[in-house]
Amino acid sequence: MRIALLYALLALVWAGAALAGDTPTDDDVRSARRLTAEGAKALSAGRLERATERFAEALERVPESVEAKQNLALAHARLGAEALRREDGGVAFEHLDRALLLHPDRIRYQVDRGRALLLLGRDGEALRIAQAATTTSPEMLEAWLLLADVDERRGELAEAVEALERAIQVARPRARGELGQRLLELSKRAKTEAAFLTHATGNFVARYGPDADPGTVRLALTILEDAYSRVTANLATAPKTPARVVLYEGGEFQEVTGAHGWVGALYIAGTLRVPIRNLQSHKEVAERILSHEFTHHVLRQTAPGLPTWWHEGIAQHEEIKTASKERQFEHLTREMRRLRDAGSLLTLERMQKTHVANVSDVNFVTLYYAQARSFVDYLVEQYGSGALPSFLVALGTGRDTSAACEAAFGRTEAQLWEAWKASL
């Protein structure tokens, strides 16, 4: 809050100085130098909030200080970059907008702002920034990567492949291996999906192979529309744009996504990727899986900073419940109780740090998912049907998950975790 007030005051100072032509006093200049030095020290130490305060105060005293302006821009850009790593597009956009106000010619800030826009679902604006950046700075790796990501999000896979090829050309040798692997995977998807057809409903844009059974495609979209109605009502929030869906037949899903065998569907780069083989004969399973994946889409758009384990817990809570799945979960609950008593449950820290998509150990994955669902179920049981909407609203105000828990439930994330364990 204090930084926002300083920033508003700073804008008024700039405007007043421009109108009045005020000249800073010697005391102002000395104070600005001291504050700038303190800000630079805080910046070097990674204390970014402190740095922004000091640089903003320096500019209050000497509004035309180029050093303070550029350092304040850098501090905001680094705060934006931190938010991008958390996939919090709203906070990233705010900081990068401020950075560009102070240093409008910095291409890197523009590209990072484009990435924030992409997280916010504003693909068209992100595309314009990426195209401009690759034109003005064709040697900039981050610009080509942004263009590749935007094209992939838009389903323009051939263009995404081309952008990624250009990225590899300008990348340092040590980065080319990882980018080359991504290019291989993207090229495979582009080849598979080149002949796919497109069909749009009110809330979804689906792509599927020309040989797909029309009845199966219609069923998948019907299930998704039902999931849309139910999940958005339960969470009291809805995605800003239609969800993209790619429907695969045969072995295309595993081949194209590289997913582990335990994965039933995926949400990647703003798109639900769903295998539809035997969909009509396994409608119950499809309803559960598609509800789960659509919930990821809702959360990614409305709560972009939400950690993966929260994602998986809420997505499971929103699944259509089946008798066989619930019997399995009852067994897992007994196992979690046993592991709790033995001190062997996954810790909150382990849940927070695990990138489950990279885990092939089925036993670990099963426990991870069970704990995530059980925790979210506990919150709803204790705090009612408004628990998740309240949490998401609190999270949307810029709080981290622990602070959002405290705002919504009156207890920190860690306190709720301990209470959940005791409740098993």
KOLMAR-598496 format. One record per residue (C-alpha): residue number from 1; residue in one letter; x, y, z. Coordinates in steps of 0.02 Angstrom, whole numbers, plus 50000, padded with zeros to 5 digits. Layout:
% KOLMAR-598496
VOGU   num   residuo       u       v       w
VOGU   NUM         A       X       Y       Z
...
***
This chain:
% KOLMAR-598496
VOGU   num   residuo       u       v       w
VOGU     1         M   50000   50000   50000
VOGU     2         R   50140   50121   50044
VOGU     3         I   50225   50093   49876
VOGU     4         A   50062   50128   49783
VOGU     5         L   50040   50291   49880
VOGU     6         L   50219   50341   49845
VOGU     7         Y   50194   50305   49662
VOGU     8         A   50036   50411   49654
VOGU     9         L   50124   50552   49745
VOGU    10         L   50270   50535   49626
VOGU    11         A   50155   50560   49476
VOGU    12         L   50089   50719   49556
VOGU    13         V   50266   50779   49592
VOGU    14         W   50316   50753   49410
VOGU    15         A   50163   50847   49349
VOGU    16         G   50191   50989   49472
VOGU    17         A   50374   51003   49429
VOGU    18         A   50335   51009   49243
VOGU    19         L   50208   51150   49267
VOGU    20         A   50305   51253   49392
VOGU    21         G   50480   51223   49327
VOGU    22         D   50541   51197   49506
VOGU    23         T   50727   51171   49531
VOGU    24         P   50778   51048   49669
VOGU    25         T   50876   51124   49812
VOGU    26         D   51051   51064   49859
VOGU    27         D   50973   50972   50007
VOGU    28         D   50852   50886   49889
VOGU    29         V   50995   50829   49777
VOGU    30         R   51098   50763   49924
VOGU    31         S   50947   50673   49995
VOGU    32         A   50905   50598   49825
VOGU    33         R   51083   50533   49806
VOGU    34         R   51076   50453   49978
VOGU    35         L   50907   50373   49945
VOGU    36         T   50965   50311   49775
VOGU    37         A   51119   50232   49853
VOGU    38         E   51010   50148   49986
VOGU    39         G   50894   50087   49850
VOGU    40         A   51038   50017   49748
VOGU    41         K   51101   49923   49901
VOGU    42         A   50928   49850   49933
VOGU    43         L   50914   49804   49748
VOGU    44         S   51079   49711   49753
VOGU    45         A   51021   49617   49908
VOGU    46         G   50858   49567   49824
VOGU    47         R   50752   49675   49940
VOGU    48         L   50646   49739   49797
VOGU    49         E   50503   49818   49894
VOGU    50         R   50628   49917   49998
VOGU    51         A   50720   49968   49839
VOGU    52         T   50562   50034   49756
VOGU    53         E   50522   50138   49910
VOGU    54         R   50694   50217   49913
VOGU    55         F   50701   50255   49725
VOGU    56         A   50524   50328   49729
VOGU    57         E   50572   50440   49876
VOGU    58         A   50727   50497   49781
VOGU    59         L   50618   50547   49634
VOGU    60         E   50503   50645   49749
VOGU    61         R   50651   50756   49787
VOGU    62         V   50730   50760   49612
VOGU    63         P   50594   50713   49485
VOGU    64         E   50713   50721   49337
VOGU    65         S   50845   50604   49410
VOGU    66         V   50882   50483   49268
VOGU    67         E   50976   50366   49385
VOGU    68         A   50831   50354   49508
VOGU    69         K   50704   50333   49367
VOGU    70         Q   50798   50191   49285
VOGU    71         N   50834   50104   49450
VOGU    72         L   50652   50118   49501
VOGU    73         A   50604   50045   49332
VOGU    74         L   50726   49902   49359
VOGU    75         A   50656   49865   49533
VOGU    76         H   50479   49859   49464
VOGU    77         A   50536   49749   49320
VOGU    78         R   50616   49626   49440
VOGU    79         L   50458   49622   49546
VOGU    80         G   50365   49589   49384
VOGU    81         A   50484   49449   49339
VOGU    82         E   50457   49369   49511
VOGU    83         A   50269   49376   49482
VOGU    84         L   50292   49297   49310
VOGU    85         R   50384   49151   49390
VOGU    86         R   50234   49129   49505
VOGU    87         E   50122   49145   49351
VOGU    88         D   50033   49292   49433
VOGU    89         G   49991   49394   49279
VOGU    90         G   49898   49533   49370
VOGU    91         V   50040   49580   49486
VOGU    92         A   50169   49560   49347
VOGU    93         F   50070   49673   49231
VOGU    94         E   50056   49809   49364
VOGU    95         H   50243   49813   49399
VOGU    96         L   50294   49804   49216
VOGU    97         D   50174   49944   49171
VOGU    98         R   50260   50052   49301
VOGU    99         A   50431   50002   49237
VOGU   100         L   50384   50054   49060
VOGU   101         L   50313   50220   49119
VOGU   102         L   50485   50258   49190
VOGU   103         H   50590   50178   49053
VOGU   104         P   50477   50160   48898
VOGU   105         D   50614   50110   48775
VOGU   106         R   50669   49954   48869
VOGU   107         I   50620   49810   48754
VOGU   108         R   50643   49677   48889
VOGU   109         Y   50513   49762   48997
VOGU   110         Q   50393   49765   48849
VOGU   111         V   50420   49579   48817
VOGU   112         D   50391   49535   49000
VOGU   113         R   50233   49641   48996
VOGU   114         G   50178   49538   48846
VOGU   115         R   50205   49380   48947
VOGU   116         A   50097   49452   49087
VOGU   117         L   49962   49490   48960
VOGU   118         L   49972   49310   48899
VOGU   119         L   49944   49248   49077
VOGU   120         L   49793   49362   49088
VOGU   121         G   49718   49287   48931
VOGU   122         R   49745   49445   48827
VOGU   123         D   49824   49350   48683
VOGU   124         G   49797   49482   48549
VOGU   125         E   49891   49616   48646
VOGU   126         A   50030   49493   48688
VOGU   127         L   50043   49447   48503
VOGU   128         R   50064   49629   48450
VOGU   129         I   50203   49654   48579
VOGU   130         A   50292   49494   48524
VOGU   131         Q   50283   49540   48340
VOGU   132         A   50348   49715   48373
VOGU   133         A   50490   49651   48483
VOGU   134         T   50548   49520   48358
VOGU   135         T   50549   49654   48222
VOGU   136         T   50645   49785   48320
VOGU   137         S   50758   49663   48416
VOGU   138         P   50776   49506   48308
VOGU   139         E   50924   49445   48412
VOGU   140         M   50823   49443   48574
VOGU   141         L   50788   49265   48630
VOGU   142         E   50646   49313   48749
VOGU   143         A   50551   49401   48609
VOGU   144         W   50550   49244   48500
VOGU   145         L   50502   49135   48648
VOGU   146         L   50356   49250   48686
VOGU   147         L   50300   49241   48505
VOGU   148         A   50312   49051   48507
VOGU   149         D   50209   49043   48668
VOGU   150         V   50075   49161   48600
VOGU   151         D   50061   49064   48437
VOGU   152         E   50050   48900   48532
VOGU   153         R   49913   48971   48644
VOGU   154         R   49817   49028   48490
VOGU   155         G   49832   48856   48412
VOGU   156         E   49942   48920   48271
VOGU   157         L   50067   48780   48290
VOGU   158         A   50158   48801   48124
VOGU   159         E   50194   48983   48168
VOGU   160         A   50246   48930   48344
VOGU   161         V   50370   48806   48268
VOGU   162         E   50442   48943   48157
VOGU   163         A   50462   49062   48305
VOGU   164         L   50545   48926   48408
VOGU   165         E   50667   48889   48267
VOGU   166         R   50716   49073   48266
VOGU   167         A   50735   49067   48455
VOGU   168         I   50858   48923   48440
VOGU   169         Q   50960   49020   48312
VOGU   170         V   50988   49165   48432
VOGU   171         A   51002   49062   48593
VOGU   172         R   51165   49026   48680
VOGU   173         P   51233   48850   48645
VOGU   174         R   51193   48785   48819
VOGU   175         A   51009   48831   48800
VOGU   176         R   50987   48749   48630
VOGU   177         G   50968   48571   48694
VOGU   178         E   50813   48608   48798
VOGU   179         L   50739   48718   48662
VOGU   180         G   50775   48584   48533
VOGU   181         Q   50677   48457   48636
VOGU   182         R   50531   48577   48648
VOGU   183         L   50542   48606   48459
VOGU   184         L   50536   48419   48428
VOGU   185         E   50379   48400   48535
VOGU   186         L   50296   48553   48459
VOGU   187         S   50336   48496   48282
VOGU   188         K   50259   48327   48319
VOGU   189         R   50100   48410   48381
VOGU   190         A   50096   48528   48232
VOGU   191         K   50110   48382   48112
VOGU   192         T   49975   48283   48202
VOGU   193         E   49855   48430   48213
VOGU   194         A   49887   48507   48041
VOGU   195         A   49729   48432   47966
VOGU   196         F   49621   48451   48121
VOGU   197         L   49448   48529   48105
VOGU   198         T   49378   48666   48218
VOGU   199         H   49207   48680   48300
VOGU   200         A   49156   48816   48422
VOGU   201         T   49019   48814   48553
VOGU   202         G   48973   48952   48674
VOGU   203         N   49116   48920   48794
VOGU   204         F   49237   48807   48700
VOGU   205         V   49335   48800   48538
VOGU   206         A   49371   48618   48494
VOGU   207         R   49494   48547   48369
VOGU   208         Y   49490   48364   48318
VOGU   209         G   49548   48247   48181
VOGU   210         P   49452   48234   48016
VOGU   211         D   49414   48050   48052
VOGU   212         A   49342   48081   48226
VOGU   213         D   49166   48018   48255
VOGU   214         P   49049   48170   48255
VOGU   215         G   48943   48094   48393
VOGU   216         T   49095   48074   48505
VOGU   217         V   49148   48254   48474
VOGU   218         R   48972   48316   48516
VOGU   219         L   48970   48212   48675
VOGU   220         A   49138   48282   48731
VOGU   221         L   49077   48461   48704
VOGU   222         T   48912   48425   48793
VOGU   223         I   49008   48357   48944
VOGU   224         L   49120   48511   48942
VOGU   225         E   48972   48631   48934
VOGU   226         D   48894   48541   49083
VOGU   227         A   49060   48556   49175
VOGU   228         Y   49064   48742   49134
VOGU   229         S   48894   48771   49213
VOGU   230         R   48933   48672   49370
VOGU   231         V   49112   48726   49403
VOGU   232         T   49086   48912   49373
VOGU   233         A   48935   48908   49489
VOGU   234         N   49031   48816   49626
VOGU   235         L   49182   48931   49616
VOGU   236         A   49081   49089   49583
VOGU   237         T   49199   49139   49443
VOGU   238         A   49214   49107   49257
VOGU   239         P   49356   49114   49129
VOGU   240         K   49372   49273   49029
VOGU   241         T   49388   49187   48860
VOGU   242         P   49325   49025   48781
VOGU   243         A   49428   48872   48825
VOGU   244         R   49525   48785   48686
VOGU   245         V   49508   48597   48677
VOGU   246         V   49603   48472   48571
VOGU   247         L   49524   48299   48555
VOGU   248         Y   49640   48153   48511
VOGU   249         E   49599   47979   48451
VOGU   250         G   49700   47819   48464
VOGU   251         G   49874   47837   48535
VOGU   252         E   49893   48019   48479
VOGU   253         F   49871   48089   48655
VOGU   254         Q   50022   48003   48735
VOGU   255         E   50125   48022   48576
VOGU   256         V   50093   48209   48560
VOGU   257         T   50096   48260   48744
VOGU   258         G   50228   48138   48808
VOGU   259         A   50118   48115   48962
VOGU   260         H   50145   47974   49086
VOGU   261         G   50028   47826   49073
VOGU   262         W   49930   47878   49229
VOGU   263         V   49878   48043   49149
VOGU   264         G   49697   48045   49086
VOGU   265         A   49700   48219   49008
VOGU   266         L   49807   48376   49018
VOGU   267         Y   49790   48564   49026
VOGU   268         I   49940   48640   48937
VOGU   269         A   49972   48816   48872
VOGU   270         G   49791   48868   48892
VOGU   271         T   49723   48714   48805
VOGU   272         L   49633   48558   48868
VOGU   273         R   49707   48404   48783
VOGU   274         V   49591   48255   48794
VOGU   275         P   49596   48075   48726
VOGU   276         I   49423   48026   48663
VOGU   277         R   49448   47844   48618
VOGU   278         N   49305   47743   48697
VOGU   279         L   49228   47904   48764
VOGU   280         Q   49049   47849   48733
VOGU   281         S   49072   47684   48825
VOGU   282         H   49161   47771   48971
VOGU   283         K   49051   47925   48991
VOGU   284         E   49062   47927   49182
VOGU   285         V   49251   47930   49178
VOGU   286         A   49248   48064   49043
VOGU   287         E   49134   48175   49147
VOGU   288         R   49252   48161   49294
VOGU   289         I   49410   48196   49193
VOGU   290         L   49340   48339   49091
VOGU   291         S   49269   48424   49246
VOGU   292         H   49443   48411   49322
VOGU   293         E   49535   48484   49172
VOGU   294         F   49409   48624   49146
VOGU   295         T   49432   48674   49328
VOGU   296         H   49617   48697   49291
VOGU   297         H   49569   48817   49151
VOGU   298         V   49456   48919   49266
VOGU   299         L   49590   48929   49401
VOGU   300         R   49729   48970   49280
VOGU   301         Q   49631   49120   49214
VOGU   302         T   49557   49183   49377
VOGU   303         A   49695   49137   49502
VOGU   304         P   49855   49129   49398
VOGU   305         G   49971   49122   49549
VOGU   306         L   49887   48970   49627
VOGU   307         P   50013   48831   49667
VOGU   308         T   49997   48662   49580
VOGU   309         W   49942   48563   49733
VOGU   310         W   49799   48684   49764
VOGU   311         H   49753   48667   49580
VOGU   312         E   49745   48478   49596
VOGU   313         G   49648   48481   49758
VOGU   314         I   49515   48600   49692
VOGU   315         A   49505   48511   49524
VOGU   316         Q   49473   48344   49610
VOGU   317         H   49344   48424   49724
VOGU   318         E   49251   48485   49569
VOGU   319         E   49251   48316   49482
VOGU   320         I   49089   48221   49453
VOGU   321         K   49095   48089   49590
VOGU   322         T   49081   47906   49539
VOGU   323         A   49050   47758   49655
VOGU   324         S   49211   47670   49607
VOGU   325         K   49314   47829   49629
VOGU   326         E   49238   47863   49799
VOGU   327         R   49272   47686   49859
VOGU   328         Q   49453   47709   49805
VOGU   329         F   49461   47874   49898
VOGU   330         E   49392   47796   50058
VOGU   331         H   49534   47670   50049
VOGU   332         L   49659   47812   50021
VOGU   333         T   49589   47906   50171
VOGU   334         R   49622   47755   50282
VOGU   335         E   49798   47747   50211
VOGU   336         M   49827   47933   50243
VOGU   337         R   49770   47907   50423
VOGU   338         R   49896   47766   50443
VOGU   339         L   50035   47872   50365
VOGU   340         R   49991   48019   50477
VOGU   341         D   50007   47911   50632
VOGU   342         A   50174   47848   50568
VOGU   343         G   50233   48026   50528
VOGU   344         S   50248   47982   50343
VOGU   345         L   50123   48095   50256
VOGU   346         L   50193   48214   50126
VOGU   347         T   50232   48377   50215
VOGU   348         L   50155   48543   50165
VOGU   349         E   50327   48599   50106
VOGU   350         R   50344   48442   49998
VOGU   351         M   50173   48473   49922
VOGU   352         Q   50220   48652   49884
VOGU   353         K   50384   48608   49799
VOGU   354         T   50331   48456   49697
VOGU   355         H   50307   48476   49508
VOGU   356         V   50193   48326   49494
VOGU   357         A   50190   48324   49303
VOGU   358         N   50373   48272   49309
VOGU   359         V   50345   48127   49431
VOGU   360         S   50331   47949   49364
VOGU   361         D   50315   47861   49534
VOGU   362         V   50131   47810   49536
VOGU   363         N   50127   47783   49725
VOGU   364         F   50195   47957   49758
VOGU   365         V   50075   48035   49633
VOGU   366         T   49927   47942   49711
VOGU   367         L   49969   48005   49885
VOGU   368         Y   50001   48182   49823
VOGU   369         Y   49832   48191   49737
VOGU   370         A   49742   48110   49884
VOGU   371         Q   49813   48234   50009
VOGU   372         A   49772   48382   49896
VOGU   373         R   49591   48327   49875
VOGU   374         S   49568   48281   50058
VOGU   375         F   49632   48452   50113
VOGU   376         V   49513   48547   49997
VOGU   377         D   49368   48433   50046
VOGU   378         Y   49407   48474   50228
VOGU   379         L   49398   48662   50194
VOGU   380         V   49227   48646   50112
VOGU   381         E   49162   48533   50251
VOGU   382         Q   49222   48654   50384
VOGU   383         Y   49181   48821   50302
VOGU   384         G   49037   48780   50185
VOGU   385         S   49004   48801   50000
VOGU   386         G   49073   48978   50002
VOGU   387         A   49245   48921   50059
VOGU   388         L   49328   48909   49889
VOGU   389         P   49249   49068   49816
VOGU   390         S   49305   49163   49973
VOGU   391         F   49481   49095   49957
VOGU   392         L   49492   49139   49772
VOGU   393         V   49428   49315   49804
VOGU   394         A   49559   49339   49941
VOGU   395         L   49694   49270   49827
VOGU   396         G   49641   49391   49690
VOGU   397         T   49685   49540   49799
VOGU   398         G   49870   49500   49782
VOGU   399         R   49889   49393   49938
VOGU   400         D   49991   49233   49939
VOGU   401         T   49901   49071   49981
VOGU   402         S   49937   49081   50168
VOGU   403         A   49876   49261   50182
VOGU   404         A   49725   49217   50074
VOGU   405         C   49684   49073   50193
VOGU   406         E   49696   49190   50341
VOGU   407         A   49581   49316   50256
VOGU   408         A   49454   49184   50203
VOGU   409         F   49461   49063   50351
VOGU   410         G   49546   49157   50493
VOGU   411         R   49692   49034   50495
VOGU   412         T   49856   49022   50399
VOGU   413         E   49888   48888   50270
VOGU   414         A   50003   48795   50391
VOGU   415         Q   49873   48801   50532
VOGU   416         L   49739   48734   50414
VOGU   417         W   49858   48596   50359
VOGU   418         E   49883   48538   50539
VOGU   419         A   49696   48546   50572
VOGU   420         W   49663   48442   50415
VOGU   421         K   49787   48309   50471
VOGU   422         A   49704   48299   50641
VOGU   423         S   49534   48277   50557
VOGU   424         L   49582   48122   50456
***
